């Protein structure tokens, strides 16, 4: 069986939850509360039963010109693998 960097068997993963942190849309910047909610979801995936493991991530970067200023925004999407679908995800 092939193991990934997290030490879990890829064949044991039956569910993957994608959790995004941040935004690259300058028209809809995230509030502090929205960022906190995104972080809370990631922490829930990694700490509550059954505990998930980060098996991959995507990083998206947006660079925008606003007048004379350059604005860069970043969004990271974590792929959290579970050996079964958590009950709390089914209830959402």
mmCIF file as gemmi writes it, N, C-alpha and C atoms, coordinates in Angstrom:
data_model
loop_
_atom_site.group_PDB
_atom_site.id
_atom_site.type_symbol
_atom_site.label_atom_id
_atom_site.label_alt_id
_atom_site.label_comp_id
_atom_site.label_asym_id
_atom_site.label_entity_id
_atom_site.label_seq_id
_atom_site.pdbx_PDB_ins_code
_atom_site.Cartn_x
_atom_site.Cartn_y
_atom_site.Cartn_z
_atom_site.occupancy
_atom_site.B_iso_or_equiv
_atom_site.pdbx_formal_charge
_atom_site.auth_seq_id
_atom_site.auth_asym_id
_atom_site.pdbx_PDB_model_num
ATOM 1 N N . UNK Axp A 1 ? 0.833 -1.185 0 1 0 ? 1 A 1
ATOM 2 C CA . UNK Axp A 1 ? 0 0 0 1 0 ? 1 A 1
ATOM 3 C C . UNK Axp A 1 ? 0.874 1.243 0 1 0 ? 1 A 1
ATOM 4 N N . UNK Axp A 2 ? 0.484 2.207 -0.785 1 0 ? 2 A 1
ATOM 5 C CA . UNK Axp A 2 ? 1.267 3.414 -0.915 1 0 ? 2 A 1
ATOM 6 C C . UNK Axp A 2 ? 0.854 4.42 0.152 1 0 ? 2 A 1
ATOM 7 N N . UNK Axp A 3 ? 1.864 4.955 0.869 1 0 ? 3 A 1
ATOM 8 C CA . UNK Axp A 3 ? 1.591 5.971 1.878 1 0 ? 3 A 1
ATOM 9 C C . UNK Axp A 3 ? 2.015 7.324 1.34 1 0 ? 3 A 1
ATOM 10 N N . UNK Axp A 4 ? 1.234 8.355 1.703 1 0 ? 4 A 1
ATOM 11 C CA . UNK Axp A 4 ? 1.622 9.699 1.301 1 0 ? 4 A 1
ATOM 12 C C . UNK Axp A 4 ? 2.452 10.331 2.412 1 0 ? 4 A 1
ATOM 13 N N . UNK Axp A 5 ? 2.753 11.63 2.304 1 0 ? 5 A 1
ATOM 14 C CA . UNK Axp A 5 ? 3.615 12.308 3.274 1 0 ? 5 A 1
ATOM 15 C C . UNK Axp A 5 ? 3.043 12.32 4.689 1 0 ? 5 A 1
ATOM 16 N N . UNK Axp A 6 ? 1.733 12.195 4.837 1 0 ? 6 A 1
ATOM 17 C CA . UNK Axp A 6 ? 1.125 12.24 6.166 1 0 ? 6 A 1
ATOM 18 C C . UNK Axp A 6 ? 1.22 10.909 6.89 1 0 ? 6 A 1
ATOM 19 N N . UNK Axp A 7 ? 1.62 9.842 6.204 1 0 ? 7 A 1
ATOM 20 C CA . UNK Axp A 7 ? 1.775 8.55 6.841 1 0 ? 7 A 1
ATOM 21 C C . UNK Axp A 7 ? 0.511 7.71 6.839 1 0 ? 7 A 1
ATOM 22 N N . UNK Axp A 8 ? -0.551 8.149 6.183 1 0 ? 8 A 1
ATOM 23 C CA . UNK Axp A 8 ? -1.756 7.331 6.112 1 0 ? 8 A 1
ATOM 24 C C . UNK Axp A 8 ? -1.829 6.685 4.732 1 0 ? 8 A 1
ATOM 25 N N . UNK Axp A 9 ? -2.443 5.536 4.676 1 0 ? 9 A 1
ATOM 26 C CA . UNK Axp A 9 ? -2.582 4.841 3.409 1 0 ? 9 A 1
ATOM 27 C C . UNK Axp A 9 ? -3.6 5.556 2.531 1 0 ? 9 A 1
ATOM 28 N N . UNK Axp A 10 ? -3.227 5.773 1.289 1 0 ? 10 A 1
ATOM 29 C CA . UNK Axp A 10 ? -4.153 6.421 0.37 1 0 ? 10 A 1
ATOM 30 C C . UNK Axp A 10 ? -5.386 5.562 0.147 1 0 ? 10 A 1
ATOM 31 N N . UNK Axp A 11 ? -5.236 4.268 0.257 1 0 ? 11 A 1
ATOM 32 C CA . UNK Axp A 11 ? -6.383 3.381 0.047 1 0 ? 11 A 1
ATOM 33 C C . UNK Axp A 11 ? -7.382 3.475 1.194 1 0 ? 11 A 1
ATOM 34 N N . UNK Axp A 12 ? -6.96 4.01 2.349 1 0 ? 12 A 1
ATOM 35 C CA . UNK Axp A 12 ? -7.863 4.168 3.496 1 0 ? 12 A 1
ATOM 36 C C . UNK Axp A 12 ? -8.737 5.411 3.379 1 0 ? 12 A 1
ATOM 37 N N . UNK Axp A 13 ? -8.387 6.33 2.5 1 0 ? 13 A 1
ATOM 38 C CA . UNK Axp A 13 ? -9.129 7.587 2.375 1 0 ? 13 A 1
ATOM 39 C C . UNK Axp A 13 ? -10.383 7.338 1.542 1 0 ? 13 A 1
ATOM 40 N N . UNK Axp A 14 ? -11.53 7.624 2.156 1 0 ? 14 A 1
ATOM 41 C CA . UNK Axp A 14 ? -12.803 7.43 1.458 1 0 ? 14 A 1
ATOM 42 C C . UNK Axp A 14 ? -13.536 8.753 1.224 1 0 ? 14 A 1
ATOM 43 N N . UNK Axp A 15 ? -13.049 9.835 1.855 1 0 ? 15 A 1
ATOM 44 C CA . UNK Axp A 15 ? -13.719 11.126 1.719 1 0 ? 15 A 1
ATOM 45 C C . UNK Axp A 15 ? -12.669 12.228 1.797 1 0 ? 15 A 1
ATOM 46 N N . UNK Axp A 16 ? -12.778 13.222 0.909 1 0 ? 16 A 1
ATOM 47 C CA . UNK Axp A 16 ? -11.877 14.374 0.913 1 0 ? 16 A 1
ATOM 48 C C . UNK Axp A 16 ? -12.711 15.643 1.011 1 0 ? 16 A 1
ATOM 49 N N . UNK Axp A 17 ? -12.409 16.456 1.996 1 0 ? 17 A 1
ATOM 50 C CA . UNK Axp A 17 ? -13.069 17.749 2.188 1 0 ? 17 A 1
ATOM 51 C C . UNK Axp A 17 ? -12.091 18.829 1.764 1 0 ? 17 A 1
ATOM 52 N N . UNK Axp A 18 ? -12.528 19.723 0.891 1 0 ? 18 A 1
ATOM 53 C CA . UNK Axp A 18 ? -11.716 20.855 0.464 1 0 ? 18 A 1
ATOM 54 C C . UNK Axp A 18 ? -12.08 22.05 1.339 1 0 ? 18 A 1
ATOM 55 N N . UNK Axp A 19 ? -11.061 22.631 2 1 0 ? 19 A 1
ATOM 56 C CA . UNK Axp A 19 ? -11.27 23.773 2.882 1 0 ? 19 A 1
ATOM 57 C C . UNK Axp A 19 ? -10.397 24.921 2.388 1 0 ? 19 A 1
ATOM 58 N N . UNK Axp A 20 ? -11.042 26.02 1.988 1 0 ? 20 A 1
ATOM 59 C CA . UNK Axp A 20 ? -10.309 27.178 1.472 1 0 ? 20 A 1
ATOM 60 C C . UNK Axp A 20 ? -10.108 28.217 2.561 1 0 ? 20 A 1
ATOM 61 N N . UNK Axp A 21 ? -8.91 28.809 2.548 1 0 ? 21 A 1
ATOM 62 C CA . UNK Axp A 21 ? -8.569 29.893 3.459 1 0 ? 21 A 1
ATOM 63 C C . UNK Axp A 21 ? -8.154 31.074 2.595 1 0 ? 21 A 1
ATOM 64 N N . UNK Axp A 22 ? -8.858 32.186 2.719 1 0 ? 22 A 1
ATOM 65 C CA . UNK Axp A 22 ? -8.534 33.375 1.948 1 0 ? 22 A 1
ATOM 66 C C . UNK Axp A 22 ? -9.423 33.504 0.723 1 0 ? 22 A 1
ATOM 67 N N . UNK Axp A 23 ? -9.127 34.535 -0.071 1 0 ? 23 A 1
ATOM 68 C CA . UNK Axp A 23 ? -9.908 34.817 -1.269 1 0 ? 23 A 1
ATOM 69 C C . UNK Axp A 23 ? -9.019 35.546 -2.276 1 0 ? 23 A 1
ATOM 70 N N . UNK Axp A 24 ? -9.301 35.334 -3.553 1 0 ? 24 A 1
ATOM 71 C CA . UNK Axp A 24 ? -8.572 36.084 -4.583 1 0 ? 24 A 1
ATOM 72 C C . UNK Axp A 24 ? -9.509 36.986 -5.379 1 0 ? 24 A 1
ATOM 73 N N . UNK Axp A 25 ? -10.694 37.232 -4.839 1 0 ? 25 A 1
ATOM 74 C CA . UNK Axp A 25 ? -11.66 38.093 -5.51 1 0 ? 25 A 1
ATOM 75 C C . UNK Axp A 25 ? -11.618 39.486 -4.862 1 0 ? 25 A 1
ATOM 76 N N . UNK Axp A 26 ? -11.053 40.478 -5.559 1 0 ? 26 A 1
ATOM 77 C CA . UNK Axp A 26 ? -10.941 41.804 -4.951 1 0 ? 26 A 1
ATOM 78 C C . UNK Axp A 26 ? -12.283 42.507 -4.78 1 0 ? 26 A 1
ATOM 79 N N . UNK Axp A 27 ? -13.317 42.052 -5.481 1 0 ? 27 A 1
ATOM 80 C CA . UNK Axp A 27 ? -14.633 42.665 -5.341 1 0 ? 27 A 1
ATOM 81 C C . UNK Axp A 27 ? -15.347 42.217 -4.074 1 0 ? 27 A 1
ATOM 82 N N . UNK Axp A 28 ? -14.926 41.091 -3.509 1 0 ? 28 A 1
ATOM 83 C CA . UNK Axp A 28 ? -15.544 40.559 -2.299 1 0 ? 28 A 1
ATOM 84 C C . UNK Axp A 28 ? -14.477 40.164 -1.285 1 0 ? 28 A 1
ATOM 85 N N . UNK Axp A 29 ? -13.798 41.151 -0.702 1 0 ? 29 A 1
ATOM 86 C CA . UNK Axp A 29 ? -12.781 40.812 0.295 1 0 ? 29 A 1
ATOM 87 C C . UNK Axp A 29 ? -13.443 40.189 1.532 1 0 ? 29 A 1
ATOM 88 N N . UNK Axp A 30 ? -12.74 39.257 2.142 1 0 ? 30 A 1
ATOM 89 C CA . UNK Axp A 30 ? -13.282 38.565 3.308 1 0 ? 30 A 1
ATOM 90 C C . UNK Axp A 30 ? -13.128 39.41 4.562 1 0 ? 30 A 1
ATOM 91 N N . UNK Axp A 31 ? -14.125 39.328 5.422 1 0 ? 31 A 1
ATOM 92 C CA . UNK Axp A 31 ? -14.035 39.998 6.711 1 0 ? 31 A 1
ATOM 93 C C . UNK Axp A 31 ? -13.228 39.124 7.665 1 0 ? 31 A 1
ATOM 94 N N . UNK Axp A 32 ? -12.849 39.688 8.771 1 0 ? 32 A 1
ATOM 95 C CA . UNK Axp A 32 ? -12.109 38.934 9.789 1 0 ? 32 A 1
ATOM 96 C C . UNK Axp A 32 ? -12.938 37.749 10.292 1 0 ? 32 A 1
ATOM 97 N N . UNK Axp A 33 ? -14.242 37.939 10.412 1 0 ? 33 A 1
ATOM 98 C CA . UNK Axp A 33 ? -15.129 36.864 10.865 1 0 ? 33 A 1
ATOM 99 C C . UNK Axp A 33 ? -15.174 35.722 9.852 1 0 ? 33 A 1
ATOM 100 N N . UNK Axp A 34 ? -15.196 36.056 8.559 1 0 ? 34 A 1
ATOM 101 C CA . UNK Axp A 34 ? -15.211 35.016 7.529 1 0 ? 34 A 1
ATOM 102 C C . UNK Axp A 34 ? -13.901 34.231 7.52 1 0 ? 34 A 1
ATOM 103 N N . UNK Axp A 35 ? -12.786 34.933 7.678 1 0 ? 35 A 1
ATOM 104 C CA . UNK Axp A 35 ? -11.499 34.238 7.764 1 0 ? 35 A 1
ATOM 105 C C . UNK Axp A 35 ? -11.435 33.336 8.992 1 0 ? 35 A 1
ATOM 106 N N . UNK Axp A 36 ? -11.965 33.83 10.114 1 0 ? 36 A 1
ATOM 107 C CA . UNK Axp A 36 ? -12 33.014 11.332 1 0 ? 36 A 1
ATOM 108 C C . UNK Axp A 36 ? -12.853 31.766 11.131 1 0 ? 36 A 1
ATOM 109 N N . UNK Axp A 37 ? -13.973 31.895 10.418 1 0 ? 37 A 1
ATOM 110 C CA . UNK Axp A 37 ? -14.842 30.753 10.153 1 0 ? 37 A 1
ATOM 111 C C . UNK Axp A 37 ? -14.133 29.732 9.258 1 0 ? 37 A 1
ATOM 112 N N . UNK Axp A 38 ? -13.378 30.205 8.274 1 0 ? 38 A 1
ATOM 113 C CA . UNK Axp A 38 ? -12.627 29.298 7.416 1 0 ? 38 A 1
ATOM 114 C C . UNK Axp A 38 ? -11.57 28.534 8.231 1 0 ? 38 A 1
ATOM 115 N N . UNK Axp A 39 ? -10.857 29.246 9.084 1 0 ? 39 A 1
ATOM 116 C CA . UNK Axp A 39 ? -9.843 28.602 9.93 1 0 ? 39 A 1
ATOM 117 C C . UNK Axp A 39 ? -10.487 27.622 10.91 1 0 ? 39 A 1
ATOM 118 N N . UNK Axp A 40 ? -11.659 27.983 11.437 1 0 ? 40 A 1
ATOM 119 C CA . UNK Axp A 40 ? -12.358 27.097 12.367 1 0 ? 40 A 1
ATOM 120 C C . UNK Axp A 40 ? -12.748 25.787 11.676 1 0 ? 40 A 1
ATOM 121 N N . UNK Axp A 41 ? -13.17 25.86 10.41 1 0 ? 41 A 1
ATOM 122 C CA . UNK Axp A 41 ? -13.525 24.648 9.666 1 0 ? 41 A 1
ATOM 123 C C . UNK Axp A 41 ? -12.302 23.761 9.47 1 0 ? 41 A 1
ATOM 124 N N . UNK Axp A 42 ? -11.168 24.362 9.114 1 0 ? 42 A 1
ATOM 125 C CA . UNK Axp A 42 ? -9.951 23.572 8.937 1 0 ? 42 A 1
ATOM 126 C C . UNK Axp A 42 ? -9.551 22.913 10.25 1 0 ? 42 A 1
ATOM 127 N N . UNK Axp A 43 ? -9.598 23.672 11.333 1 0 ? 43 A 1
ATOM 128 C CA . UNK Axp A 43 ? -9.261 23.108 12.646 1 0 ? 43 A 1
ATOM 129 C C . UNK Axp A 43 ? -10.222 21.991 13.041 1 0 ? 43 A 1
ATOM 130 N N . UNK Axp A 44 ? -11.498 22.161 12.727 1 0 ? 44 A 1
ATOM 131 C CA . UNK Axp A 44 ? -12.488 21.123 13.031 1 0 ? 44 A 1
ATOM 132 C C . UNK Axp A 44 ? -12.154 19.84 12.268 1 0 ? 44 A 1
ATOM 133 N N . UNK Axp A 45 ? -11.782 19.981 11.001 1 0 ? 45 A 1
ATOM 134 C CA . UNK Axp A 45 ? -11.431 18.812 10.19 1 0 ? 45 A 1
ATOM 135 C C . UNK Axp A 45 ? -10.219 18.077 10.758 1 0 ? 45 A 1
ATOM 136 N N . UNK Axp A 46 ? -9.286 18.822 11.339 1 0 ? 46 A 1
ATOM 137 C CA . UNK Axp A 46 ? -8.045 18.219 11.812 1 0 ? 46 A 1
ATOM 138 C C . UNK Axp A 46 ? -8.099 17.767 13.264 1 0 ? 46 A 1
ATOM 139 N N . UNK Axp A 47 ? -9.101 18.232 14.041 1 0 ? 47 A 1
ATOM 140 C CA . UNK Axp A 47 ? -9.111 17.938 15.468 1 0 ? 47 A 1
ATOM 141 C C . UNK Axp A 47 ? -10.279 17.095 15.943 1 0 ? 47 A 1
ATOM 142 N N . UNK Axp A 48 ? -11.435 17.185 15.271 1 0 ? 48 A 1
ATOM 143 C CA . UNK Axp A 48 ? -12.595 16.427 15.737 1 0 ? 48 A 1
ATOM 144 C C . UNK Axp A 48 ? -12.587 15.018 15.167 1 0 ? 48 A 1
ATOM 145 N N . UNK Axp A 49 ? -13.312 14.129 15.82 1 0 ? 49 A 1
ATOM 146 C CA . UNK Axp A 49 ? -13.362 12.733 15.405 1 0 ? 49 A 1
ATOM 147 C C . UNK Axp A 49 ? -14.275 12.551 14.21 1 0 ? 49 A 1
ATOM 148 N N . UNK Axp A 50 ? -13.907 11.81 13.218 1 0 ? 50 A 1
ATOM 149 C CA . UNK Axp A 50 ? -12.58 11.242 12.987 1 0 ? 50 A 1
ATOM 150 C C . UNK Axp A 50 ? -11.632 12.322 12.475 1 0 ? 50 A 1
ATOM 151 N N . UNK Axp A 51 ? -10.416 12.307 12.964 1 0 ? 51 A 1
ATOM 152 C CA . UNK Axp A 51 ? -9.452 13.323 12.57 1 0 ? 51 A 1
ATOM 153 C C . UNK Axp A 51 ? -9.025 13.119 11.125 1 0 ? 51 A 1
ATOM 154 N N . UNK Axp A 52 ? -9.041 14.213 10.377 1 0 ? 52 A 1
ATOM 155 C CA . UNK Axp A 52 ? -8.577 14.171 9.003 1 0 ? 52 A 1
ATOM 156 C C . UNK Axp A 52 ? -7.103 14.504 8.936 1 0 ? 52 A 1
ATOM 157 N N . UNK Axp A 53 ? -6.531 14.257 7.798 1 0 ? 53 A 1
ATOM 158 C CA . UNK Axp A 53 ? -5.124 14.57 7.537 1 0 ? 53 A 1
ATOM 159 C C . UNK Axp A 53 ? -5.05 15.39 6.255 1 0 ? 53 A 1
ATOM 160 N N . UNK Axp A 54 ? -4.185 16.388 6.241 1 0 ? 54 A 1
ATOM 161 C CA . UNK Axp A 54 ? -3.983 17.17 5.027 1 0 ? 54 A 1
ATOM 162 C C . UNK Axp A 54 ? -3.206 16.297 4.052 1 0 ? 54 A 1
ATOM 163 N N . UNK Axp A 55 ? -3.81 16.055 2.892 1 0 ? 55 A 1
ATOM 164 C CA . UNK Axp A 55 ? -3.175 15.193 1.891 1 0 ? 55 A 1
ATOM 165 C C . UNK Axp A 55 ? -2.729 15.983 0.66 1 0 ? 55 A 1
ATOM 166 N N . UNK Axp A 56 ? -3.083 17.263 0.62 1 0 ? 56 A 1
ATOM 167 C CA . UNK Axp A 56 ? -2.669 18.103 -0.499 1 0 ? 56 A 1
ATOM 168 C C . UNK Axp A 56 ? -3.157 19.521 -0.307 1 0 ? 56 A 1
ATOM 169 N N . UNK Axp A 57 ? -2.664 20.413 -1.134 1 0 ? 57 A 1
ATOM 170 C CA . UNK Axp A 57 ? -3.141 21.796 -1.086 1 0 ? 57 A 1
ATOM 171 C C . UNK Axp A 57 ? -2.942 22.454 -2.428 1 0 ? 57 A 1
ATOM 172 N N . UNK Axp A 58 ? -3.806 23.431 -2.694 1 0 ? 58 A 1
ATOM 173 C CA . UNK Axp A 58 ? -3.725 24.275 -3.888 1 0 ? 58 A 1
ATOM 174 C C . UNK Axp A 58 ? -3.504 25.698 -3.411 1 0 ? 58 A 1
ATOM 175 N N . UNK Axp A 59 ? -2.665 26.425 -4.113 1 0 ? 59 A 1
ATOM 176 C CA . UNK Axp A 59 ? -2.458 27.834 -3.791 1 0 ? 59 A 1
ATOM 177 C C . UNK Axp A 59 ? -2.808 28.647 -5.032 1 0 ? 59 A 1
ATOM 178 N N . UNK Axp A 60 ? -3.736 29.59 -4.85 1 0 ? 60 A 1
ATOM 179 C CA . UNK Axp A 60 ? -4.142 30.481 -5.939 1 0 ? 60 A 1
ATOM 180 C C . UNK Axp A 60 ? -3.72 31.896 -5.567 1 0 ? 60 A 1
ATOM 181 N N . UNK Axp A 61 ? -3.151 32.6 -6.527 1 0 ? 61 A 1
ATOM 182 C CA . UNK Axp A 61 ? -2.694 33.961 -6.283 1 0 ? 61 A 1
ATOM 183 C C . UNK Axp A 61 ? -3.302 34.866 -7.346 1 0 ? 61 A 1
ATOM 184 N N . UNK Axp A 62 ? -3.825 35.987 -6.899 1 0 ? 62 A 1
ATOM 185 C CA . UNK Axp A 62 ? -4.35 36.996 -7.817 1 0 ? 62 A 1
ATOM 186 C C . UNK Axp A 62 ? -3.581 38.293 -7.632 1 0 ? 62 A 1
ATOM 187 N N . UNK Axp A 63 ? -3.117 38.877 -8.725 1 0 ? 63 A 1
ATOM 188 C CA . UNK Axp A 63 ? -2.392 40.153 -8.669 1 0 ? 63 A 1
ATOM 189 C C . UNK Axp A 63 ? -3.177 41.161 -9.496 1 0 ? 63 A 1
ATOM 190 N N . UNK Axp A 64 ? -3.527 42.263 -8.851 1 0 ? 64 A 1
ATOM 191 C CA . UNK Axp A 64 ? -4.387 43.264 -9.485 1 0 ? 64 A 1
ATOM 192 C C . UNK Axp A 64 ? -3.73 44.627 -9.408 1 0 ? 64 A 1
ATOM 193 N N . UNK Axp A 65 ? -3.964 45.438 -10.426 1 0 ? 65 A 1
ATOM 194 C CA . UNK Axp A 65 ? -3.472 46.803 -10.457 1 0 ? 65 A 1
ATOM 195 C C . UNK Axp A 65 ? -4.623 47.734 -10.079 1 0 ? 65 A 1
ATOM 196 N N . UNK Axp A 66 ? -4.462 48.473 -9.007 1 0 ? 66 A 1
ATOM 197 C CA . UNK Axp A 66 ? -5.473 49.428 -8.554 1 0 ? 66 A 1
ATOM 198 C C . UNK Axp A 66 ? -4.822 50.805 -8.553 1 0 ? 66 A 1
ATOM 199 N N . UNK Axp A 67 ? -5.084 51.545 -9.615 1 0 ? 67 A 1
ATOM 200 C CA . UNK Axp A 67 ? -4.42 52.845 -9.75 1 0 ? 67 A 1
ATOM 201 C C . UNK Axp A 67 ? -2.92 52.63 -9.876 1 0 ? 67 A 1
ATOM 202 N N . UNK Axp A 68 ? -2.167 53.273 -9.001 1 0 ? 68 A 1
ATOM 203 C CA . UNK Axp A 68 ? -0.713 53.123 -9.001 1 0 ? 68 A 1
ATOM 204 C C . UNK Axp A 68 ? -0.258 51.982 -8.093 1 0 ? 68 A 1
ATOM 205 N N . UNK Axp A 69 ? -1.188 51.356 -7.428 1 0 ? 69 A 1
ATOM 206 C CA . UNK Axp A 69 ? -0.84 50.33 -6.446 1 0 ? 69 A 1
ATOM 207 C C . UNK Axp A 69 ? -1.1 48.937 -7.008 1 0 ? 69 A 1
ATOM 208 N N . UNK Axp A 70 ? -0.293 48.02 -6.577 1 0 ? 70 A 1
ATOM 209 C CA . UNK Axp A 70 ? -0.483 46.629 -6.959 1 0 ? 70 A 1
ATOM 210 C C . UNK Axp A 70 ? -1.002 45.863 -5.742 1 0 ? 70 A 1
ATOM 211 N N . UNK Axp A 71 ? -2.07 45.115 -5.95 1 0 ? 71 A 1
ATOM 212 C CA . UNK Axp A 71 ? -2.716 44.354 -4.882 1 0 ? 71 A 1
ATOM 213 C C . UNK Axp A 71 ? -2.543 42.869 -5.179 1 0 ? 71 A 1
ATOM 214 N N . UNK Axp A 72 ? -2.045 42.137 -4.212 1 0 ? 72 A 1
ATOM 215 C CA . UNK Axp A 72 ? -1.948 40.686 -4.399 1 0 ? 72 A 1
ATOM 216 C C . UNK Axp A 72 ? -2.791 40.009 -3.327 1 0 ? 72 A 1
ATOM 217 N N . UNK Axp A 73 ? -3.522 38.981 -3.754 1 0 ? 73 A 1
ATOM 218 C CA . UNK Axp A 73 ? -4.395 38.238 -2.855 1 0 ? 73 A 1
ATOM 219 C C . UNK Axp A 73 ? -4.087 36.753 -3.022 1 0 ? 73 A 1
ATOM 220 N N . UNK Axp A 74 ? -4.249 35.997 -1.941 1 0 ? 74 A 1
ATOM 221 C CA . UNK Axp A 74 ? -3.925 34.58 -1.979 1 0 ? 74 A 1
ATOM 222 C C . UNK Axp A 74 ? -5.025 33.757 -1.327 1 0 ? 74 A 1
ATOM 223 N N . UNK Axp A 75 ? -5.268 32.591 -1.913 1 0 ? 75 A 1
ATOM 224 C CA . UNK Axp A 75 ? -6.214 31.633 -1.338 1 0 ? 75 A 1
ATOM 225 C C . UNK Axp A 75 ? -5.527 30.273 -1.345 1 0 ? 75 A 1
ATOM 226 N N . UNK Axp A 76 ? -5.559 29.613 -0.197 1 0 ? 76 A 1
ATOM 227 C CA . UNK Axp A 76 ? -5.014 28.269 -0.089 1 0 ? 76 A 1
ATOM 228 C C . UNK Axp A 76 ? -6.161 27.315 0.185 1 0 ? 76 A 1
ATOM 229 N N . UNK Axp A 77 ? -6.263 26.267 -0.616 1 0 ? 77 A 1
ATOM 230 C CA . UNK Axp A 77 ? -7.294 25.258 -0.433 1 0 ? 77 A 1
ATOM 231 C C . UNK Axp A 77 ? -6.612 23.973 0.019 1 0 ? 77 A 1
ATOM 232 N N . UNK Axp A 78 ? -6.987 23.524 1.213 1 0 ? 78 A 1
ATOM 233 C CA . UNK Axp A 78 ? -6.423 22.292 1.778 1 0 ? 78 A 1
ATOM 234 C C . UNK Axp A 78 ? -7.336 21.122 1.444 1 0 ? 78 A 1
ATOM 235 N N . UNK Axp A 79 ? -6.743 20.013 1.076 1 0 ? 79 A 1
ATOM 236 C CA . UNK Axp A 79 ? -7.47 18.775 0.827 1 0 ? 79 A 1
ATOM 237 C C . UNK Axp A 79 ? -7.27 17.918 2.072 1 0 ? 79 A 1
ATOM 238 N N . UNK Axp A 80 ? -8.351 17.707 2.821 1 0 ? 80 A 1
ATOM 239 C CA . UNK Axp A 80 ? -8.279 16.94 4.067 1 0 ? 80 A 1
ATOM 240 C C . UNK Axp A 80 ? -8.917 15.585 3.822 1 0 ? 80 A 1
ATOM 241 N N . UNK Axp A 81 ? -8.131 14.534 4.003 1 0 ? 81 A 1
ATOM 242 C CA . UNK Axp A 81 ? -8.609 13.176 3.768 1 0 ? 81 A 1
ATOM 243 C C . UNK Axp A 81 ? -9.072 12.518 5.05 1 0 ? 81 A 1
ATOM 244 N N . UNK Axp A 82 ? -10.168 11.774 4.951 1 0 ? 82 A 1
ATOM 245 C CA . UNK Axp A 82 ? -10.74 11.05 6.089 1 0 ? 82 A 1
ATOM 246 C C . UNK Axp A 82 ? -10.876 9.576 5.724 1 0 ? 82 A 1
ATOM 247 N N . UNK Axp A 83 ? -10.772 8.708 6.743 1 0 ? 83 A 1
ATOM 248 C CA . UNK Axp A 83 ? -10.977 7.28 6.488 1 0 ? 83 A 1
ATOM 249 C C . UNK Axp A 83 ? -12.463 6.93 6.476 1 0 ? 83 A 1
ATOM 250 N N . UNK Axp A 84 ? -13.312 7.868 6.866 1 0 ? 84 A 1
ATOM 251 C CA . UNK Axp A 84 ? -14.767 7.743 6.734 1 0 ? 84 A 1
ATOM 252 C C . UNK Axp A 84 ? -15.361 9.14 6.775 1 0 ? 84 A 1
ATOM 253 N N . UNK Axp A 85 ? -16.585 9.295 6.286 1 0 ? 85 A 1
ATOM 254 C CA . UNK Axp A 85 ? -17.22 10.618 6.276 1 0 ? 85 A 1
ATOM 255 C C . UNK Axp A 85 ? -17.611 10.976 7.704 1 0 ? 85 A 1
ATOM 256 N N . UNK Axp A 86 ? -17.111 12.1 8.228 1 0 ? 86 A 1
ATOM 257 C CA . UNK Axp A 86 ? -17.471 12.508 9.584 1 0 ? 86 A 1
ATOM 258 C C . UNK Axp A 86 ? -18.969 12.801 9.693 1 0 ? 86 A 1
ATOM 259 N N . UNK Axp A 87 ? -19.54 12.43 10.821 1 0 ? 87 A 1
ATOM 260 C CA . UNK Axp A 87 ? -20.949 12.651 11.058 1 0 ? 87 A 1
ATOM 261 C C . UNK Axp A 87 ? -21.304 14.133 11.002 1 0 ? 87 A 1
ATOM 262 N N . UNK Axp A 88 ? -20.418 14.971 11.524 1 0 ? 88 A 1
ATOM 263 C CA . UNK Axp A 88 ? -20.702 16.412 11.556 1 0 ? 88 A 1
ATOM 264 C C . UNK Axp A 88 ? -20.715 17.019 10.16 1 0 ? 88 A 1
ATOM 265 N N . UNK Axp A 89 ? -20.058 16.407 9.183 1 0 ? 89 A 1
ATOM 266 C CA . UNK Axp A 89 ? -20.126 16.903 7.797 1 0 ? 89 A 1
ATOM 267 C C . UNK Axp A 89 ? -21.466 16.531 7.192 1 0 ? 89 A 1
ATOM 268 N N . UNK Axp A 90 ? -21.971 15.338 7.501 1 0 ? 90 A 1
ATOM 269 C CA . UNK Axp A 90 ? -23.278 14.911 6.991 1 0 ? 90 A 1
ATOM 270 C C . UNK Axp A 90 ? -24.381 15.825 7.503 1 0 ? 90 A 1
ATOM 271 N N . UNK Axp A 91 ? -24.207 16.379 8.705 1 0 ? 91 A 1
ATOM 272 C CA . UNK Axp A 91 ? -25.245 17.196 9.346 1 0 ? 91 A 1
ATOM 273 C C . UNK Axp A 91 ? -25.234 18.637 8.848 1 0 ? 91 A 1
ATOM 274 N N . UNK Axp A 92 ? -24.218 19.049 8.111 1 0 ? 92 A 1
ATOM 275 C CA . UNK Axp A 92 ? -24.142 20.453 7.64 1 0 ? 92 A 1
ATOM 276 C C . UNK Axp A 92 ? -25.116 20.715 6.525 1 0 ? 92 A 1
